[in-house]
């Protein structure tokens, strides 16, 4: 039945291609971006993570999550102006 919960669950199957469930482009930042800039991206895009990507090659280098910021910066007493 179209619009049913079963149909919705089938779309989000663990066997579904990632592209079929991703609704928007992944936010990315270069490694040179500061922590404050990363937090602004997270807030503006209403996401919990941002991919760190090499600007020249486009290769992913890592991911920065909101949890990383809380644990490694805020709770550790570091400043937000760190690279």
ABEGO torsion letter per residue (X at the ends): XBGBAAAAAAAABAABBAAAABABBBBBBBAABBAAAAAAAAAAAGBABBBBBBAAAGBBAEBBBAAAAAAAAAAAGBBAABX
